[in-house]
């Protein structure tokens, strides 16, 4: 497949690019700083800002089989990188005739009813308030994706680590995942890559968790 990856220089994006290339796919990676992406065969790096699709990178989306968004922003200040970035991505996909979209948000957006009191206090009382602007924009992005008419999958992982690839994780496509353990970025990338053709996940919200 030909894959277009956003957020390719981040932890999950770098794992996704590496695993896709190892599997024999062709990858186009969008980066504000192309030097941050190690060069490999079958990899094309495009310079650009996700908030400026008309700066040139938007035209590069045509001809790809899927777009995968690993956009991230850990800033505490107000941001539109998720929502407005996705508006540009979807416009570029429509212009280029690309229908398959997978994007990463966060399991912190919706706590499982089975979540422990400690987790509720941590997420609801500390994490969400601390990163309220980021989560608010993630929520806006999810709405934009759901209304896009594309063949989308929204993936909500729990706390991410730099652990090894295991290829084993828990999945829920029908609501928050109870007792979701931390997940490695390598396993998140593994899921994203391995389920692009899984129509059961199209137009679905998927939560992941480590075993």
C-alpha positions as a Markdown table, in Angstrom:
| # | Residue | x | y | z |
|---|---|---|---|---|
| 1 | Unk | 0.0 | 0.0 | 0.0 |
| 2 | Unk | 0.9 | 3.7 | -0.3 |
| 3 | Unk | 0.5 | 5.4 | 3.0 |
| 4 | Unk | 0.5 | 9.1 | 3.9 |
| 5 | Unk | 1.6 | 9.6 | 7.6 |
| 6 | Unk | 1.0 | 12.8 | 9.6 |
| 7 | Unk | 3.1 | 13.3 | 12.8 |
| 8 | Unk | 5.8 | 11.1 | 11.4 |
| 9 | Unk | 8.5 | 12.5 | 13.5 |
| 10 | Unk | 6.7 | 11.8 | 16.8 |
| 11 | Unk | 7.0 | 8.6 | 18.9 |
| 12 | Unk | 4.0 | 6.8 | 17.4 |
| 13 | Unk | 4.5 | 8.2 | 13.9 |
| 14 | Unk | 8.1 | 7.1 | 13.8 |
| 15 | Unk | 7.1 | 3.6 | 14.8 |
| 16 | Unk | 4.4 | 3.6 | 12.2 |
| 17 | Unk | 6.7 | 4.7 | 9.4 |
| 18 | Unk | 9.4 | 2.1 | 10.4 |
| 19 | Unk | 6.9 | -0.8 | 10.6 |
| 20 | Unk | 5.2 | 0.1 | 7.4 |
| 21 | Unk | 8.5 | 0.2 | 5.5 |
| 22 | Unk | 9.6 | -3.1 | 7.1 |
| 23 | Unk | 6.3 | -4.6 | 5.8 |
| 24 | Unk | 7.1 | -3.4 | 2.3 |
| 25 | Unk | 4.7 | -0.5 | 2.0 |
| 26 | Unk | 5.5 | 2.8 | 0.4 |
| 27 | Unk | 5.3 | 5.8 | 2.8 |
| 28 | Unk | 5.0 | 9.5 | 2.4 |
| 29 | Unk | 5.8 | 11.3 | 5.7 |
| 30 | Unk | 4.8 | 14.9 | 6.3 |
| 31 | Unk | 7.2 | 16.8 | 8.5 |
| 32 | Unk | 7.9 | 20.4 | 9.3 |
| 33 | Unk | 11.6 | 19.4 | 9.6 |
| 34 | Unk | 12.4 | 16.7 | 7.0 |
| 35 | Unk | 15.8 | 16.2 | 8.6 |
| 36 | Unk | 14.0 | 14.7 | 11.6 |
| 37 | Unk | 13.0 | 11.7 | 9.5 |
| 38 | Unk | 15.7 | 9.0 | 8.8 |
| 39 | Unk | 15.9 | 8.3 | 5.1 |
| 40 | Unk | 15.0 | 4.8 | 3.9 |
| 41 | Unk | 14.0 | 3.1 | 0.7 |
| 42 | Unk | 10.3 | 3.5 | -0.3 |
| 43 | Unk | 10.1 | 6.6 | 1.9 |
| 44 | Unk | 9.2 | 10.1 | 0.6 |
| 45 | Unk | 9.5 | 13.0 | 3.1 |
| 46 | Unk | 7.4 | 16.1 | 2.3 |
| 47 | Unk | 8.1 | 19.4 | 4.1 |
| 48 | Unk | 5.0 | 21.1 | 5.4 |
| 49 | Unk | 2.8 | 22.2 | 8.3 |
| 50 | Unk | -0.4 | 20.3 | 8.8 |
| 51 | Unk | -2.2 | 23.7 | 9.3 |
| 52 | Unk | -1.2 | 24.8 | 5.9 |
| 53 | Unk | -2.3 | 22.2 | 3.4 |
| 54 | Unk | -2.4 | 24.7 | 0.6 |
| 55 | Unk | 1.3 | 25.3 | 1.1 |
| 56 | Unk | 1.9 | 22.3 | -1.2 |
| 57 | Unk | 1.7 | 19.1 | 0.8 |
| 58 | Unk | -2.0 | 18.7 | 0.3 |
| 59 | Unk | -1.4 | 17.9 | -3.4 |
| 60 | Unk | 0.8 | 15.0 | -2.3 |
| 61 | Unk | -2.1 | 13.1 | -0.8 |
| 62 | Unk | -3.5 | 12.0 | -4.1 |
| 63 | Unk | -2.6 | 8.4 | -5.1 |
| 64 | Unk | -2.3 | 7.1 | -1.6 |
| 65 | Unk | -4.4 | 4.2 | -0.3 |
| 66 | Unk | -4.8 | 5.6 | 3.2 |
| 67 | Unk | -3.9 | 8.6 | 5.5 |
| 68 | Unk | -2.8 | 7.9 | 9.1 |
| 69 | Unk | -2.7 | 10.8 | 11.6 |
| 70 | Unk | -0.5 | 10.5 | 14.6 |
| 71 | Unk | -0.6 | 14.3 | 15.2 |
| 72 | Unk | 0.4 | 15.3 | 18.7 |
| 73 | Unk | 0.7 | 18.3 | 20.9 |
| 74 | Unk | 1.5 | 18.2 | 24.6 |
| 75 | Unk | 1.2 | 21.9 | 25.1 |
| 76 | Unk | -1.1 | 23.2 | 27.7 |
| 77 | Unk | -2.1 | 26.4 | 25.8 |
| 78 | Unk | -5.1 | 26.6 | 23.4 |
| 79 | Unk | -4.5 | 24.7 | 20.2 |
| 80 | Unk | -6.2 | 23.9 | 16.9 |
| 81 | Unk | -3.6 | 21.6 | 15.5 |
| 82 | Unk | -6.0 | 18.6 | 15.8 |
| 83 | Unk | -9.2 | 20.1 | 14.6 |
| 84 | Unk | -8.0 | 22.6 | 12.0 |
| 85 | Unk | -5.2 | 20.2 | 10.9 |
| 86 | Unk | -7.8 | 17.5 | 10.2 |
| 87 | Unk | -10.0 | 19.9 | 8.3 |
| 88 | Unk | -7.1 | 20.4 | 5.9 |
| 89 | Unk | -6.3 | 16.7 | 5.8 |
| 90 | Unk | -9.9 | 15.8 | 4.9 |
| 91 | Unk | -10.0 | 18.5 | 2.2 |
| 92 | Unk | -6.8 | 17.1 | 0.7 |
| 93 | Unk | -8.2 | 13.6 | 0.8 |
| 94 | Unk | -11.4 | 14.6 | -0.9 |
| 95 | Unk | -9.5 | 16.5 | -3.6 |
| 96 | Unk | -7.1 | 13.5 | -4.1 |
| 97 | Unk | -9.8 | 10.8 | -4.0 |
| 98 | Unk | -8.5 | 9.1 | -0.9 |
| 99 | Unk | -11.1 | 7.5 | 1.4 |
| 100 | Unk | -9.3 | 5.6 | 4.1 |
| 101 | Unk | -8.4 | 7.6 | 7.3 |
| 102 | Unk | -7.1 | 6.4 | 10.6 |
| 103 | Unk | -6.4 | 8.9 | 13.4 |
| 104 | Unk | -5.2 | 8.7 | 17.0 |
| 105 | Unk | -6.8 | 10.6 | 19.9 |
| 106 | Unk | -6.8 | 9.4 | 23.5 |
| 107 | Unk | -8.7 | 7.1 | 25.9 |
| 108 | Unk | -8.8 | 9.9 | 28.4 |
| 109 | Unk | -11.6 | 11.5 | 26.4 |
| 110 | Unk | -14.1 | 8.9 | 27.8 |
| 111 | Unk | -13.5 | 6.9 | 31.0 |
| 112 | Unk | -14.9 | 3.4 | 31.3 |
| 113 | Unk | -17.8 | 3.1 | 33.8 |
| 114 | Unk | -15.6 | 0.3 | 35.3 |
| 115 | Unk | -12.7 | 2.6 | 35.8 |
| 116 | Unk | -11.3 | 2.5 | 39.3 |
| 117 | Unk | -11.7 | 5.4 | 41.7 |
| 118 | Unk | -8.0 | 6.1 | 41.5 |
| 119 | Unk | -8.1 | 6.3 | 37.7 |
| 120 | Unk | -11.2 | 8.6 | 37.8 |
| 121 | Unk | -9.4 | 10.9 | 40.1 |
| 122 | Unk | -6.2 | 10.9 | 38.1 |
| 123 | Unk | -7.8 | 11.4 | 34.7 |
| 124 | Unk | -10.7 | 13.5 | 35.7 |
| 125 | Unk | -9.0 | 15.5 | 38.4 |
| 126 | Unk | -5.5 | 15.9 | 37.1 |
| 127 | Unk | -4.8 | 14.9 | 33.5 |
| 128 | Unk | -7.9 | 16.4 | 31.8 |
| 129 | Unk | -7.7 | 19.8 | 33.6 |
| 130 | Unk | -4.0 | 20.0 | 33.0 |
| 131 | Unk | -4.3 | 19.3 | 29.2 |
| 132 | Unk | -7.9 | 20.6 | 28.8 |
| 133 | Unk | -7.1 | 22.6 | 25.7 |
| 134 | Unk | -5.5 | 19.6 | 24.0 |
| 135 | Unk | -8.4 | 17.3 | 24.9 |
| 136 | Unk | -11.0 | 19.9 | 23.8 |
| 137 | Unk | -9.4 | 20.1 | 20.4 |
| 138 | Unk | -9.1 | 16.3 | 20.1 |
| 139 | Unk | -12.8 | 16.1 | 20.8 |
| 140 | Unk | -13.5 | 18.7 | 18.0 |
| 141 | Unk | -11.3 | 16.6 | 15.7 |
| 142 | Unk | -13.2 | 13.4 | 16.4 |
| 143 | Unk | -16.5 | 15.2 | 15.5 |
| 144 | Unk | -14.9 | 16.5 | 12.2 |
| 145 | Unk | -13.7 | 13.0 | 11.4 |
| 146 | Unk | -17.1 | 11.4 | 12.2 |
| 147 | Unk | -18.9 | 13.9 | 9.9 |
| 148 | Unk | -16.4 | 13.5 | 7.1 |
| 149 | Unk | -18.1 | 10.8 | 5.1 |
| 150 | Unk | -14.8 | 9.0 | 4.7 |
| 151 | Unk | -13.9 | 5.4 | 5.7 |
| 152 | Unk | -12.5 | 6.5 | 9.1 |
| 153 | Unk | -11.3 | 4.8 | 12.2 |
| 154 | Unk | -10.6 | 6.8 | 15.4 |
| 155 | Unk | -8.2 | 5.0 | 17.7 |
| 156 | Unk | -8.1 | 5.9 | 21.4 |
| 157 | Unk | -5.0 | 4.5 | 23.2 |
| 158 | Unk | -4.3 | 4.8 | 26.9 |
| 159 | Unk | -1.0 | 6.1 | 28.4 |
| 160 | Unk | 1.7 | 5.4 | 25.8 |
| 161 | Unk | 5.2 | 4.1 | 26.6 |
| 162 | Unk | 8.4 | 3.5 | 24.6 |
| 163 | Unk | 8.2 | -0.2 | 25.3 |
| 164 | Unk | 8.9 | -3.0 | 22.9 |
| 165 | Unk | 6.5 | -4.3 | 20.1 |
| 166 | Unk | 4.5 | -7.3 | 21.5 |
| 167 | Unk | 1.7 | -7.5 | 18.9 |
| 168 | Unk | -0.7 | -8.3 | 21.7 |
| 169 | Unk | -3.2 | -5.9 | 23.1 |
| 170 | Unk | -6.8 | -5.6 | 24.1 |
| 171 | Unk | -9.3 | -4.0 | 21.8 |
| 172 | Unk | -12.8 | -2.5 | 22.2 |
| 173 | Unk | -14.9 | -1.2 | 19.3 |
| 174 | Unk | -18.1 | -0.7 | 21.2 |
| 175 | Unk | -17.2 | 1.6 | 24.1 |
| 176 | Unk | -14.5 | 2.4 | 26.6 |
| 177 | Unk | -12.1 | -0.4 | 27.4 |
| 178 | Unk | -12.3 | -1.5 | 31.1 |
| 179 | Unk | -9.0 | -1.5 | 33.0 |
| 180 | Unk | -6.9 | -0.5 | 30.0 |
| 181 | Unk | -3.2 | -0.8 | 30.7 |
| 182 | Unk | -0.5 | 1.3 | 29.2 |
| 183 | Unk | 0.4 | 0.5 | 25.6 |
| 184 | Unk | 3.6 | 0.8 | 23.8 |
| 185 | Unk | 3.8 | 3.2 | 20.8 |
| 186 | Unk | 5.2 | 0.3 | 18.9 |
| 187 | Unk | 2.0 | -1.7 | 19.6 |
| 188 | Unk | -0.2 | 1.3 | 18.7 |
| 189 | Unk | 1.6 | 1.6 | 15.4 |
| 190 | Unk | 1.2 | -2.2 | 14.9 |
| 191 | Unk | -2.6 | -1.9 | 15.4 |
| 192 | Unk | -2.9 | 1.0 | 13.0 |
| 193 | Unk | -1.0 | -0.7 | 10.3 |
| 194 | Unk | -2.6 | -4.1 | 10.7 |
| 195 | Unk | -6.3 | -2.9 | 10.7 |
| 196 | Unk | -6.3 | -0.6 | 7.7 |
| 197 | Unk | -8.2 | -3.2 | 5.6 |
| 198 | Unk | -10.4 | -4.4 | 8.5 |
| 199 | Unk | -13.8 | -3.1 | 7.5 |
| 200 | Unk | -15.2 | -3.9 | 10.9 |
| 201 | Unk | -13.2 | -0.9 | 12.2 |
| 202 | Unk | -14.4 | 1.5 | 9.5 |
| 203 | Unk | -16.5 | 4.3 | 10.9 |
| 204 | Unk | -15.8 | 3.0 | 14.4 |
| 205 | Unk | -14.2 | 4.3 | 17.6 |
| 206 | Unk | -11.6 | 1.8 | 18.8 |
| 207 | Unk | -10.0 | 1.7 | 22.2 |
| 208 | Unk | -6.8 | -0.2 | 22.9 |
| 209 | Unk | -5.0 | -1.3 | 26.0 |
| 210 | Unk | -1.9 | -3.4 | 26.8 |
| 211 | Unk | -2.4 | -6.9 | 28.2 |
